[in-house]
Amino acid sequence: MWSGPRNLSTAMMYAFAQRPDTEVWDEPFYAAYLKATGLDHPMGAEILAAGEQDANAVIEACTRAGPQGKPVFYQKHMTQHMIQGVDRSWIKEMTNVFLIRHPARVLASYDKKRGNPTLDDIGFRQQAELIDLVNADGSAPPIVIDSADIRENPDKMLRLLCQRLGIPFEPAMLSWAKGGNPQDGVWAPHWYGAVWNSTGFAGAEGPLPEVSDNLKPVLKQALAIYERIAPLKLNS
């Protein structure tokens, strides 16, 4: 599952974690990303200490079966972690889903947690590149799902997604217990407060939020990418 930040990605990981046939892995490239970029992120020292800092080692682990041996190995990946110099060819071996969200919502949410995000921070450019990579031979349309559609009708959209993935839908995916998931990354206390307090997907979102003036250039760039990707999304 390829997503930018602040994009329902943790709730989707929680949904798949409820499946008896599935194990999940939370952002395996985060430590390698921070090591390579030197970016200052909340809880950065803890992330570097807890995670694998060698991107090639992460790739090798991603392409193996999950350690518990379950048939579905759900990997929650952030598109912004796929920086220049990180091999992307392995992605073609995987079943890839791209989770998207309107950039105004992403920016408004991200800015509250880590101020003044850039286009690269929110992963839209990288997500488009990954979609183009998996769609290069044109053999099958990429699987794209919009967080707004999930929140409006989670039952319908998760059924559609499972159908595209060739796995049975599990009603247990629609709810989870409060308090987090054992597979949460060490960064969860900073980023996952809302989903920790939830027991399922939040309802439909309201009007788009206002984006501060300093972020409007980023919004313009991201919106152009979002509008190119959005026609690919599951909707029926």
N, C-alpha and C positions, 0 to 999 in steps of 0.2 A: 504494500500500500504506500504510494508516493503522495506526500502532501506537503504543503507549506505549513508554517506555524499558525496557531490560533484558528484551526480549520476543522474542528470536530474529530481530529485524528486520534485523540486519546479515547474519546467515547467509542469510536469505531474499534479501537483495540480492545476496549472492555467488552464490546458486543461479541467479538470473535473469541475472547477468552472464556465466554460462557459455554462455548461448544465443547462437548466431550471429546471430539475428534481433533481438537486444535490446541496447539501451544503458540504463545505469542512472544515476540522479542521487541523491546522498546528502544527505538533509535540507536541501533548498534554502532553507527558511524559518529556519534556525537563527540566522543573523546578524540578520535582521529581528526575530526574537523577542527576542534579547538586547538589541537597540537599544531596542525598545519597552518592555520590562519593566525594564531596568536590573539584571536578576538577575546575581549573581556565580556564574559557572559555571567549571569547570576549563577552562583555555586560552581564556577569554573574549576576551582581547585578540586572539589569533590568529584566532578565529572571526570577530570583527567586521572584522578587516582583510582576511580572505580572501573573505567572503561579501557578497552583495547585501543591503543594509540596508533597502531599500524593498520592503515586502511587495507592493505593486501591481506592481512590476517583476518580482518573482518569479512572481506569478500569471500575468502576461503570458507569461513564458517557459515556465511549466508547461503552458499551453494551446496552445503551438506544438508542431510535430513536434520530435523530438530533433535535436540539431545534426548527428549522423552520418547522419540520414535512414533509420534502421532502422525496420521496421514496428512494433516494440514498444518503447515508451518507459516504462521502469519507474522510478517516482519513489518513493523511500523517504521518507515523511512521518511526523513525530511529531505526534500529536494535540494534545499540550500546546502546540504552536506556534500553534495556531488560537485566539489570544486574542481578547477582545472588541475590536472595531474592525477586524479583518481580514475582508475580504469572503470569504464562503464560497459565493456563488452559482455560481462557476466550477466547483465540484466536481461539479455535476450534469452537466457536459459530459464528465466523465471516466468510465472504468471503475474502480470503487472496490472494494478489498478491505480488510477489517478484520481485523487480526491481534491476537488476544487471548491473555492469559495470566492464570493465577490470581494475584490481587493479593498473596497472601502471598509468592509467589516473586518478584514484581516488587519489592516493598518490601524484602525481605531482600537482594536483589542491588543495588538502587539505593543503599541506605543505606551500603553498603561503598564506593561511588564518590563519593557526594555526600550527606552525612548529613542526617537529619531531613526526608525529603521530605514535602511536603504533597499533598493530593488533586490539586491542579492540576499539580503537578510530574510526576505519573505518568500523567496524561492520560485517566483513565477517564471522567470527566464529559464531556470534550470528545468522546471517541470515541462515547459514546452519543448525543450531540447530532448528530454527523455521520451516524451510522447513521439516525437519525430524519429527517435532512434528505434523504438519498438515497432513503429509503423513503416519503417523504411522500405520493406518489401511489399507493402500493401496487401498482404495475404488476409488480414483480418483487422477490422477497426479496433482501435485501442479501447479499453474499458475505462470510461470516465464517469464519475458520479459526483454530483453537486451536493454539498452539505446542506444547502437550503432545501433541496428536495427530500433529503433524509429527514430533516427536522419536521417538514410538513407532513410526511407520511412514512415513518420508519418501517412499518410492516411491509408496505408495498415495495419500497426501494431496496430493502435487504433481501426480499424474495427475488427481485429482479437481479440483484448482484449475485446471489447464490446460484441462480439459474445460469447466468453467464459464466460463472466459475465452474459449473458442473458439480456442485456439491449441494446436498439437501439443505433446505432452510430449516433452522432450529428456532422455534419460538422463544427459547431461552435467551437469544441474542438481544431481545428487546428490553431487558432489564438486568440490573446487577445490584449488589449490596453497596451501601455507602461505605466510605472509608478507604478507597483505593484498591489496588491490585498488587499481589506479591511480585509481579513482573515489572512494576513501575521503575523507571530509572531514578537514580539518586536526585535528579533535578526536580522530581515531582512536587516537593513542598513549595517550590516557587511558582510552578506553572499549572498545577493540576487542581487547584483549590475548588473550582466550580464542579468539575467532574467527580471529585471526592465526595462532594455533598449531594450528588445526584443519585438517582436509582434507575435512570433511563434517559433517553434522548429528550432534550428540551423541546418545547413546542415551536411552532412556526415563528420566524423572526419578523420583526416589525419593519418600519421604513429604514432605509440605509442611514447609517450614522454620518454626521458631519466630520470631515477630515480636516485637520488643522492646515493652515496655509503652507507651512513648511513641508508638509507631506504631499501636497497636491501634485508636484512634479512626479513623485514616485507613483501616486495613484494613476496619473495619466499613462505612464509607461505600463504599469501592471494591468490596467483596464484593457489596453489594446491586446495584450496577451490573453487575458481571460476571455475576451470576446471572440478570439480565434479558436480557443479550445472549447468553449461552452456548447457549440452546436454538436459536439461529439458525445455529449453526456447521455446517460441512460434516462429515458423519460416515458417508456411505455413497455 
